[in-house]
């Protein structure tokens, strides 16, 4: 998957908030692409709301990976600012899409609450800077996506997530992250 991950002005120093906002956009694109790939591989989704629930699971996982991949780049205060911006902008993207489909409502807090729960869940799993998320973490993510999918080919969703989607997420982040920190 290709995403734009270079700054227009290379001579400008970017704040942690700007980097967080850029990564929120990239994470949302990764999540959208994940759903599209599942659908293109004949996995069943029935409604826009269901698609957004799957996008949310992809976002939670991707945000957690971003946190794990960037944790050493920040001191504690900057990391807090970075993650707040990343989570807030991601919640805004979801809220905008949910409003388009479901109508007015406050969808942001629900997203943040679920994100906090998933961050806690994923924190229980091993992550290695070189190898990425452990197999149990990948399986957990796959099982969460499987719960959101339709019945057609449902038994293979977790395998698709583990074998294809997670490596694609990691590859996209590995290409994007260094450019944003320049």
PyMOL commands that place a pseudoatom at each C-alpha (Angstrom):
pseudoatom trace, name=CA, resn=UNK, resi=1, chain=A, elem=C, hetatm=0, pos=[0.000, 0.000, 0.000]
pseudoatom trace, name=CA, resn=UNK, resi=2, chain=A, elem=C, hetatm=0, pos=[1.268, 3.439, -0.870]
pseudoatom trace, name=CA, resn=UNK, resi=3, chain=A, elem=C, hetatm=0, pos=[0.733, 6.391, 1.408]
pseudoatom trace, name=CA, resn=UNK, resi=4, chain=A, elem=C, hetatm=0, pos=[2.116, 9.878, 1.238]
pseudoatom trace, name=CA, resn=UNK, resi=5, chain=A, elem=C, hetatm=0, pos=[4.523, 10.230, 4.130]
pseudoatom trace, name=CA, resn=UNK, resi=6, chain=A, elem=C, hetatm=0, pos=[6.837, 13.077, 3.242]
pseudoatom trace, name=CA, resn=UNK, resi=7, chain=A, elem=C, hetatm=0, pos=[6.542, 16.637, 4.404]
pseudoatom trace, name=CA, resn=UNK, resi=8, chain=A, elem=C, hetatm=0, pos=[6.127, 19.389, 1.829]
pseudoatom trace, name=CA, resn=UNK, resi=9, chain=A, elem=C, hetatm=0, pos=[8.640, 21.596, 3.628]
pseudoatom trace, name=CA, resn=UNK, resi=10, chain=A, elem=C, hetatm=0, pos=[11.697, 19.562, 4.510]
pseudoatom trace, name=CA, resn=UNK, resi=11, chain=A, elem=C, hetatm=0, pos=[13.452, 22.533, 6.112]
pseudoatom trace, name=CA, resn=UNK, resi=12, chain=A, elem=C, hetatm=0, pos=[10.756, 22.884, 8.782]
pseudoatom trace, name=CA, resn=UNK, resi=13, chain=A, elem=C, hetatm=0, pos=[10.890, 21.099, 12.122]
pseudoatom trace, name=CA, resn=UNK, resi=14, chain=A, elem=C, hetatm=0, pos=[7.587, 19.378, 12.814]
pseudoatom trace, name=CA, resn=UNK, resi=15, chain=A, elem=C, hetatm=0, pos=[5.957, 19.178, 16.211]
pseudoatom trace, name=CA, resn=UNK, resi=16, chain=A, elem=C, hetatm=0, pos=[4.991, 15.902, 17.830]
pseudoatom trace, name=CA, resn=UNK, resi=17, chain=A, elem=C, hetatm=0, pos=[1.376, 16.933, 17.276]
pseudoatom trace, name=CA, resn=UNK, resi=18, chain=A, elem=C, hetatm=0, pos=[1.938, 17.368, 13.539]
pseudoatom trace, name=CA, resn=UNK, resi=19, chain=A, elem=C, hetatm=0, pos=[3.598, 13.967, 13.359]
pseudoatom trace, name=CA, resn=UNK, resi=20, chain=A, elem=C, hetatm=0, pos=[0.732, 12.426, 15.357]
pseudoatom trace, name=CA, resn=UNK, resi=21, chain=A, elem=C, hetatm=0, pos=[-1.863, 13.992, 13.045]
pseudoatom trace, name=CA, resn=UNK, resi=22, chain=A, elem=C, hetatm=0, pos=[-0.024, 12.751, 9.945]
pseudoatom trace, name=CA, resn=UNK, resi=23, chain=A, elem=C, hetatm=0, pos=[0.169, 9.247, 11.382]
pseudoatom trace, name=CA, resn=UNK, resi=24, chain=A, elem=C, hetatm=0, pos=[-3.533, 9.312, 12.252]
pseudoatom trace, name=CA, resn=UNK, resi=25, chain=A, elem=C, hetatm=0, pos=[-4.277, 9.942, 8.585]
pseudoatom trace, name=CA, resn=UNK, resi=26, chain=A, elem=C, hetatm=0, pos=[-1.891, 7.160, 7.530]
pseudoatom trace, name=CA, resn=UNK, resi=27, chain=A, elem=C, hetatm=0, pos=[-3.419, 4.780, 10.098]
pseudoatom trace, name=CA, resn=UNK, resi=28, chain=A, elem=C, hetatm=0, pos=[-6.898, 5.513, 8.762]
pseudoatom trace, name=CA, resn=UNK, resi=29, chain=A, elem=C, hetatm=0, pos=[-5.727, 4.815, 5.205]
pseudoatom trace, name=CA, resn=UNK, resi=30, chain=A, elem=C, hetatm=0, pos=[-4.176, 1.531, 6.388]
pseudoatom trace, name=CA, resn=UNK, resi=31, chain=A, elem=C, hetatm=0, pos=[-7.462, 0.586, 8.052]
pseudoatom trace, name=CA, resn=UNK, resi=32, chain=A, elem=C, hetatm=0, pos=[-9.525, 1.450, 4.967]
pseudoatom trace, name=CA, resn=UNK, resi=33, chain=A, elem=C, hetatm=0, pos=[-7.156, -0.563, 2.801]
pseudoatom trace, name=CA, resn=UNK, resi=34, chain=A, elem=C, hetatm=0, pos=[-7.447, -3.515, 5.199]
pseudoatom trace, name=CA, resn=UNK, resi=35, chain=A, elem=C, hetatm=0, pos=[-11.219, -3.634, 4.816]
pseudoatom trace, name=CA, resn=UNK, resi=36, chain=A, elem=C, hetatm=0, pos=[-10.967, -3.239, 1.058]
pseudoatom trace, name=CA, resn=UNK, resi=37, chain=A, elem=C, hetatm=0, pos=[-8.444, -6.082, 0.846]
pseudoatom trace, name=CA, resn=UNK, resi=38, chain=A, elem=C, hetatm=0, pos=[-10.711, -8.342, 2.898]
pseudoatom trace, name=CA, resn=UNK, resi=39, chain=A, elem=C, hetatm=0, pos=[-13.678, -7.553, 0.656]
pseudoatom trace, name=CA, resn=UNK, resi=40, chain=A, elem=C, hetatm=0, pos=[-11.599, -8.051, -2.491]
pseudoatom trace, name=CA, resn=UNK, resi=41, chain=A, elem=C, hetatm=0, pos=[-10.605, -11.473, -1.158]
pseudoatom trace, name=CA, resn=UNK, resi=42, chain=A, elem=C, hetatm=0, pos=[-14.275, -12.451, -0.919]
pseudoatom trace, name=CA, resn=UNK, resi=43, chain=A, elem=C, hetatm=0, pos=[-14.791, -11.934, 2.806]
pseudoatom trace, name=CA, resn=UNK, resi=44, chain=A, elem=C, hetatm=0, pos=[-18.279, -10.743, 3.610]
pseudoatom trace, name=CA, resn=UNK, resi=45, chain=A, elem=C, hetatm=0, pos=[-19.187, -7.307, 4.871]
pseudoatom trace, name=CA, resn=UNK, resi=46, chain=A, elem=C, hetatm=0, pos=[-22.808, -6.215, 4.693]
pseudoatom trace, name=CA, resn=UNK, resi=47, chain=A, elem=C, hetatm=0, pos=[-23.135, -2.630, 5.876]
pseudoatom trace, name=CA, resn=UNK, resi=48, chain=A, elem=C, hetatm=0, pos=[-21.147, 0.568, 6.090]
pseudoatom trace, name=CA, resn=UNK, resi=49, chain=A, elem=C, hetatm=0, pos=[-21.450, 0.435, 9.876]
pseudoatom trace, name=CA, resn=UNK, resi=50, chain=A, elem=C, hetatm=0, pos=[-19.911, -3.057, 9.890]
pseudoatom trace, name=CA, resn=UNK, resi=51, chain=A, elem=C, hetatm=0, pos=[-17.080, -1.821, 7.671]
pseudoatom trace, name=CA, resn=UNK, resi=52, chain=A, elem=C, hetatm=0, pos=[-16.420, 1.015, 10.101]
pseudoatom trace, name=CA, resn=UNK, resi=53, chain=A, elem=C, hetatm=0, pos=[-16.316, -1.438, 13.007]
pseudoatom trace, name=CA, resn=UNK, resi=54, chain=A, elem=C, hetatm=0, pos=[-13.646, -3.385, 11.127]
pseudoatom trace, name=CA, resn=UNK, resi=55, chain=A, elem=C, hetatm=0, pos=[-11.813, -0.145, 10.327]
pseudoatom trace, name=CA, resn=UNK, resi=56, chain=A, elem=C, hetatm=0, pos=[-11.889, 0.674, 14.047]
pseudoatom trace, name=CA, resn=UNK, resi=57, chain=A, elem=C, hetatm=0, pos=[-10.236, -2.675, 14.900]
pseudoatom trace, name=CA, resn=UNK, resi=58, chain=A, elem=C, hetatm=0, pos=[-7.553, -2.010, 12.290]
pseudoatom trace, name=CA, resn=UNK, resi=59, chain=A, elem=C, hetatm=0, pos=[-7.047, 1.469, 13.761]
pseudoatom trace, name=CA, resn=UNK, resi=60, chain=A, elem=C, hetatm=0, pos=[-6.706, 0.197, 17.325]
pseudoatom trace, name=CA, resn=UNK, resi=61, chain=A, elem=C, hetatm=0, pos=[-4.078, -2.314, 16.225]
pseudoatom trace, name=CA, resn=UNK, resi=62, chain=A, elem=C, hetatm=0, pos=[-2.220, 0.154, 14.010]
pseudoatom trace, name=CA, resn=UNK, resi=63, chain=A, elem=C, hetatm=0, pos=[-2.175, 2.845, 16.697]
pseudoatom trace, name=CA, resn=UNK, resi=64, chain=A, elem=C, hetatm=0, pos=[-0.769, 0.323, 19.156]
pseudoatom trace, name=CA, resn=UNK, resi=65, chain=A, elem=C, hetatm=0, pos=[1.940, -0.654, 16.664]
pseudoatom trace, name=CA, resn=UNK, resi=66, chain=A, elem=C, hetatm=0, pos=[2.782, 3.012, 16.084]
pseudoatom trace, name=CA, resn=UNK, resi=67, chain=A, elem=C, hetatm=0, pos=[3.152, 3.471, 19.829]
pseudoatom trace, name=CA, resn=UNK, resi=68, chain=A, elem=C, hetatm=0, pos=[5.430, 0.450, 20.095]
pseudoatom trace, name=CA, resn=UNK, resi=69, chain=A, elem=C, hetatm=0, pos=[7.478, 1.500, 17.051]
pseudoatom trace, name=CA, resn=UNK, resi=70, chain=A, elem=C, hetatm=0, pos=[7.980, 5.096, 18.204]
pseudoatom trace, name=CA, resn=UNK, resi=71, chain=A, elem=C, hetatm=0, pos=[8.232, 4.773, 21.977]
pseudoatom trace, name=CA, resn=UNK, resi=72, chain=A, elem=C, hetatm=0, pos=[11.993, 5.313, 22.028]
pseudoatom trace, name=CA, resn=UNK, resi=73, chain=A, elem=C, hetatm=0, pos=[11.766, 8.493, 19.934]
pseudoatom trace, name=CA, resn=UNK, resi=74, chain=A, elem=C, hetatm=0, pos=[10.058, 10.505, 22.666]
pseudoatom trace, name=CA, resn=UNK, resi=75, chain=A, elem=C, hetatm=0, pos=[10.496, 11.492, 26.246]
pseudoatom trace, name=CA, resn=UNK, resi=76, chain=A, elem=C, hetatm=0, pos=[7.427, 10.800, 28.409]
pseudoatom trace, name=CA, resn=UNK, resi=77, chain=A, elem=C, hetatm=0, pos=[5.875, 14.264, 27.950]
pseudoatom trace, name=CA, resn=UNK, resi=78, chain=A, elem=C, hetatm=0, pos=[6.316, 14.255, 24.157]
pseudoatom trace, name=CA, resn=UNK, resi=79, chain=A, elem=C, hetatm=0, pos=[5.017, 10.703, 23.918]
pseudoatom trace, name=CA, resn=UNK, resi=80, chain=A, elem=C, hetatm=0, pos=[1.885, 11.738, 25.797]
pseudoatom trace, name=CA, resn=UNK, resi=81, chain=A, elem=C, hetatm=0, pos=[1.350, 14.685, 23.435]
pseudoatom trace, name=CA, resn=UNK, resi=82, chain=A, elem=C, hetatm=0, pos=[2.034, 12.475, 20.410]
pseudoatom trace, name=CA, resn=UNK, resi=83, chain=A, elem=C, hetatm=0, pos=[-0.352, 9.710, 21.460]
pseudoatom trace, name=CA, resn=UNK, resi=84, chain=A, elem=C, hetatm=0, pos=[-3.044, 12.209, 22.448]
pseudoatom trace, name=CA, resn=UNK, resi=85, chain=A, elem=C, hetatm=0, pos=[-2.894, 13.775, 18.985]
pseudoatom trace, name=CA, resn=UNK, resi=86, chain=A, elem=C, hetatm=0, pos=[-2.759, 10.393, 17.235]
pseudoatom trace, name=CA, resn=UNK, resi=87, chain=A, elem=C, hetatm=0, pos=[-5.755, 9.095, 19.184]
pseudoatom trace, name=CA, resn=UNK, resi=88, chain=A, elem=C, hetatm=0, pos=[-7.698, 12.347, 18.913]
pseudoatom trace, name=CA, resn=UNK, resi=89, chain=A, elem=C, hetatm=0, pos=[-7.271, 12.690, 15.151]
pseudoatom trace, name=CA, resn=UNK, resi=90, chain=A, elem=C, hetatm=0, pos=[-8.080, 9.000, 14.636]
pseudoatom trace, name=CA, resn=UNK, resi=91, chain=A, elem=C, hetatm=0, pos=[-11.229, 9.442, 16.715]
pseudoatom trace, name=CA, resn=UNK, resi=92, chain=A, elem=C, hetatm=0, pos=[-12.143, 12.466, 14.576]
pseudoatom trace, name=CA, resn=UNK, resi=93, chain=A, elem=C, hetatm=0, pos=[-11.751, 10.447, 11.368]
pseudoatom trace, name=CA, resn=UNK, resi=94, chain=A, elem=C, hetatm=0, pos=[-14.017, 7.725, 12.777]
pseudoatom trace, name=CA, resn=UNK, resi=95, chain=A, elem=C, hetatm=0, pos=[-16.531, 10.213, 14.120]
pseudoatom trace, name=CA, resn=UNK, resi=96, chain=A, elem=C, hetatm=0, pos=[-16.803, 11.960, 10.751]
pseudoatom trace, name=CA, resn=UNK, resi=97, chain=A, elem=C, hetatm=0, pos=[-17.421, 8.668, 8.987]
pseudoatom trace, name=CA, resn=UNK, resi=98, chain=A, elem=C, hetatm=0, pos=[-19.908, 7.421, 11.579]
pseudoatom trace, name=CA, resn=UNK, resi=99, chain=A, elem=C, hetatm=0, pos=[-21.854, 10.677, 11.358]
pseudoatom trace, name=CA, resn=UNK, resi=100, chain=A, elem=C, hetatm=0, pos=[-22.069, 10.280, 7.595]
pseudoatom trace, name=CA, resn=UNK, resi=101, chain=A, elem=C, hetatm=0, pos=[-23.601, 6.826, 8.029]
pseudoatom trace, name=CA, resn=UNK, resi=102, chain=A, elem=C, hetatm=0, pos=[-25.478, 6.888, 11.336]
pseudoatom trace, name=CA, resn=UNK, resi=103, chain=A, elem=C, hetatm=0, pos=[-26.281, 10.569, 11.694]
pseudoatom trace, name=CA, resn=UNK, resi=104, chain=A, elem=C, hetatm=0, pos=[-25.512, 12.988, 14.475]
pseudoatom trace, name=CA, resn=UNK, resi=105, chain=A, elem=C, hetatm=0, pos=[-24.047, 11.700, 17.666]
pseudoatom trace, name=CA, resn=UNK, resi=106, chain=A, elem=C, hetatm=0, pos=[-20.972, 11.709, 19.862]
pseudoatom trace, name=CA, resn=UNK, resi=107, chain=A, elem=C, hetatm=0, pos=[-18.933, 8.806, 18.563]
pseudoatom trace, name=CA, resn=UNK, resi=108, chain=A, elem=C, hetatm=0, pos=[-15.543, 10.089, 19.653]
pseudoatom trace, name=CA, resn=UNK, resi=109, chain=A, elem=C, hetatm=0, pos=[-15.672, 9.022, 23.302]
pseudoatom trace, name=CA, resn=UNK, resi=110, chain=A, elem=C, hetatm=0, pos=[-16.738, 5.491, 22.404]
pseudoatom trace, name=CA, resn=UNK, resi=111, chain=A, elem=C, hetatm=0, pos=[-13.789, 5.203, 20.043]
pseudoatom trace, name=CA, resn=UNK, resi=112, chain=A, elem=C, hetatm=0, pos=[-11.370, 6.531, 22.679]
pseudoatom trace, name=CA, resn=UNK, resi=113, chain=A, elem=C, hetatm=0, pos=[-12.770, 4.160, 25.320]
pseudoatom trace, name=CA, resn=UNK, resi=114, chain=A, elem=C, hetatm=0, pos=[-12.384, 1.180, 22.973]
pseudoatom trace, name=CA, resn=UNK, resi=115, chain=A, elem=C, hetatm=0, pos=[-8.903, 2.341, 21.956]
pseudoatom trace, name=CA, resn=UNK, resi=116, chain=A, elem=C, hetatm=0, pos=[-7.830, 2.536, 25.604]
pseudoatom trace, name=CA, resn=UNK, resi=117, chain=A, elem=C, hetatm=0, pos=[-9.156, -0.987, 26.165]
pseudoatom trace, name=CA, resn=UNK, resi=118, chain=A, elem=C, hetatm=0, pos=[-7.371, -2.343, 23.084]
pseudoatom trace, name=CA, resn=UNK, resi=119, chain=A, elem=C, hetatm=0, pos=[-4.122, -0.581, 24.038]
pseudoatom trace, name=CA, resn=UNK, resi=120, chain=A, elem=C, hetatm=0, pos=[-4.346, -2.349, 27.388]
pseudoatom trace, name=CA, resn=UNK, resi=121, chain=A, elem=C, hetatm=0, pos=[-5.183, -5.681, 25.712]
pseudoatom trace, name=CA, resn=UNK, resi=122, chain=A, elem=C, hetatm=0, pos=[-2.334, -5.451, 23.193]
pseudoatom trace, name=CA, resn=UNK, resi=123, chain=A, elem=C, hetatm=0, pos=[0.121, -4.372, 25.903]
pseudoatom trace, name=CA, resn=UNK, resi=124, chain=A, elem=C, hetatm=0, pos=[-0.147, -7.892, 27.326]
pseudoatom trace, name=CA, resn=UNK, resi=125, chain=A, elem=C, hetatm=0, pos=[1.508, -9.315, 24.209]
pseudoatom trace, name=CA, resn=UNK, resi=126, chain=A, elem=C, hetatm=0, pos=[5.158, -9.389, 23.222]
pseudoatom trace, name=CA, resn=UNK, resi=127, chain=A, elem=C, hetatm=0, pos=[6.486, -6.998, 20.626]
pseudoatom trace, name=CA, resn=UNK, resi=128, chain=A, elem=C, hetatm=0, pos=[9.979, -6.995, 19.179]
pseudoatom trace, name=CA, resn=UNK, resi=129, chain=A, elem=C, hetatm=0, pos=[11.395, -4.028, 17.243]
pseudoatom trace, name=CA, resn=UNK, resi=130, chain=A, elem=C, hetatm=0, pos=[12.904, -6.391, 14.695]
pseudoatom trace, name=CA, resn=UNK, resi=131, chain=A, elem=C, hetatm=0, pos=[10.172, -9.039, 14.352]
pseudoatom trace, name=CA, resn=UNK, resi=132, chain=A, elem=C, hetatm=0, pos=[7.163, -6.875, 15.174]
pseudoatom trace, name=CA, resn=UNK, resi=133, chain=A, elem=C, hetatm=0, pos=[4.087, -8.128, 17.007]
pseudoatom trace, name=CA, resn=UNK, resi=134, chain=A, elem=C, hetatm=0, pos=[4.152, -11.643, 18.398]
pseudoatom trace, name=CA, resn=UNK, resi=135, chain=A, elem=C, hetatm=0, pos=[2.046, -14.371, 16.847]
pseudoatom trace, name=CA, resn=UNK, resi=136, chain=A, elem=C, hetatm=0, pos=[-0.435, -14.299, 19.780]
pseudoatom trace, name=CA, resn=UNK, resi=137, chain=A, elem=C, hetatm=0, pos=[-0.883, -10.529, 19.282]
pseudoatom trace, name=CA, resn=UNK, resi=138, chain=A, elem=C, hetatm=0, pos=[-1.534, -11.052, 15.578]
pseudoatom trace, name=CA, resn=UNK, resi=139, chain=A, elem=C, hetatm=0, pos=[-4.001, -13.823, 16.346]
pseudoatom trace, name=CA, resn=UNK, resi=140, chain=A, elem=C, hetatm=0, pos=[-5.806, -11.673, 18.905]
pseudoatom trace, name=CA, resn=UNK, resi=141, chain=A, elem=C, hetatm=0, pos=[-6.153, -8.902, 16.300]
pseudoatom trace, name=CA, resn=UNK, resi=142, chain=A, elem=C, hetatm=0, pos=[-7.345, -11.433, 13.712]
pseudoatom trace, name=CA, resn=UNK, resi=143, chain=A, elem=C, hetatm=0, pos=[-9.933, -12.826, 16.112]
pseudoatom trace, name=CA, resn=UNK, resi=144, chain=A, elem=C, hetatm=0, pos=[-11.252, -9.328, 16.855]
pseudoatom trace, name=CA, resn=UNK, resi=145, chain=A, elem=C, hetatm=0, pos=[-11.667, -8.614, 13.139]
pseudoatom trace, name=CA, resn=UNK, resi=146, chain=A, elem=C, hetatm=0, pos=[-13.258, -12.040, 12.597]
pseudoatom trace, name=CA, resn=UNK, resi=147, chain=A, elem=C, hetatm=0, pos=[-15.957, -11.169, 15.160]
pseudoatom trace, name=CA, resn=UNK, resi=148, chain=A, elem=C, hetatm=0, pos=[-16.940, -8.179, 13.006]
pseudoatom trace, name=CA, resn=UNK, resi=149, chain=A, elem=C, hetatm=0, pos=[-17.101, -10.052, 9.683]
pseudoatom trace, name=CA, resn=UNK, resi=150, chain=A, elem=C, hetatm=0, pos=[-20.027, -11.666, 7.894]
pseudoatom trace, name=CA, resn=UNK, resi=151, chain=A, elem=C, hetatm=0, pos=[-20.378, -15.438, 7.756]
pseudoatom trace, name=CA, resn=UNK, resi=152, chain=A, elem=C, hetatm=0, pos=[-18.950, -16.004, 4.258]
pseudoatom trace, name=CA, resn=UNK, resi=153, chain=A, elem=C, hetatm=0, pos=[-15.411, -17.373, 4.610]
pseudoatom trace, name=CA, resn=UNK, resi=154, chain=A, elem=C, hetatm=0, pos=[-15.394, -16.219, 8.246]
pseudoatom trace, name=CA, resn=UNK, resi=155, chain=A, elem=C, hetatm=0, pos=[-13.243, -19.128, 9.391]
pseudoatom trace, name=CA, resn=UNK, resi=156, chain=A, elem=C, hetatm=0, pos=[-10.326, -17.871, 7.274]
pseudoatom trace, name=CA, resn=UNK, resi=157, chain=A, elem=C, hetatm=0, pos=[-10.325, -14.219, 8.331]
pseudoatom trace, name=CA, resn=UNK, resi=158, chain=A, elem=C, hetatm=0, pos=[-7.855, -14.668, 11.185]
pseudoatom trace, name=CA, resn=UNK, resi=159, chain=A, elem=C, hetatm=0, pos=[-5.410, -16.422, 8.853]
pseudoatom trace, name=CA, resn=UNK, resi=160, chain=A, elem=C, hetatm=0, pos=[-5.752, -13.578, 6.333]
pseudoatom trace, name=CA, resn=UNK, resi=161, chain=A, elem=C, hetatm=0, pos=[-5.050, -11.041, 9.083]
pseudoatom trace, name=CA, resn=UNK, resi=162, chain=A, elem=C, hetatm=0, pos=[-2.025, -12.929, 10.453]
pseudoatom trace, name=CA, resn=UNK, resi=163, chain=A, elem=C, hetatm=0, pos=[-0.434, -13.835, 7.129]
pseudoatom trace, name=CA, resn=UNK, resi=164, chain=A, elem=C, hetatm=0, pos=[-1.271, -10.875, 4.900]
pseudoatom trace, name=CA, resn=UNK, resi=165, chain=A, elem=C, hetatm=0, pos=[-2.751, -7.847, 6.657]
pseudoatom trace, name=CA, resn=UNK, resi=166, chain=A, elem=C, hetatm=0, pos=[-0.335, -7.542, 9.592]
pseudoatom trace, name=CA, resn=UNK, resi=167, chain=A, elem=C, hetatm=0, pos=[2.780, -7.768, 7.386]
pseudoatom trace, name=CA, resn=UNK, resi=168, chain=A, elem=C, hetatm=0, pos=[1.253, -5.118, 5.094]
pseudoatom trace, name=CA, resn=UNK, resi=169, chain=A, elem=C, hetatm=0, pos=[0.554, -2.815, 8.062]
pseudoatom trace, name=CA, resn=UNK, resi=170, chain=A, elem=C, hetatm=0, pos=[4.121, -3.247, 9.315]
pseudoatom trace, name=CA, resn=UNK, resi=171, chain=A, elem=C, hetatm=0, pos=[5.609, -2.644, 5.871]
pseudoatom trace, name=CA, resn=UNK, resi=172, chain=A, elem=C, hetatm=0, pos=[3.576, 0.540, 5.396]
pseudoatom trace, name=CA, resn=UNK, resi=173, chain=A, elem=C, hetatm=0, pos=[4.558, 1.853, 8.830]
pseudoatom trace, name=CA, resn=UNK, resi=174, chain=A, elem=C, hetatm=0, pos=[8.213, 0.971, 8.270]
pseudoatom trace, name=CA, resn=UNK, resi=175, chain=A, elem=C, hetatm=0, pos=[8.170, 3.008, 5.064]
pseudoatom trace, name=CA, resn=UNK, resi=176, chain=A, elem=C, hetatm=0, pos=[6.234, 5.934, 6.554]
pseudoatom trace, name=CA, resn=UNK, resi=177, chain=A, elem=C, hetatm=0, pos=[7.655, 6.475, 10.021]
pseudoatom trace, name=CA, resn=UNK, resi=178, chain=A, elem=C, hetatm=0, pos=[11.238, 7.442, 9.129]
pseudoatom trace, name=CA, resn=UNK, resi=179, chain=A, elem=C, hetatm=0, pos=[10.044, 10.090, 6.651]
pseudoatom trace, name=CA, resn=UNK, resi=180, chain=A, elem=C, hetatm=0, pos=[7.841, 11.802, 9.209]
pseudoatom trace, name=CA, resn=UNK, resi=181, chain=A, elem=C, hetatm=0, pos=[10.609, 12.121, 11.780]
pseudoatom trace, name=CA, resn=UNK, resi=182, chain=A, elem=C, hetatm=0, pos=[13.025, 13.879, 9.405]
for i in range(1, 182): cmd.bond("trace and resi %d" % i, "trace and resi %d" % (i + 1))
show_as sticks, trace
zoom trace
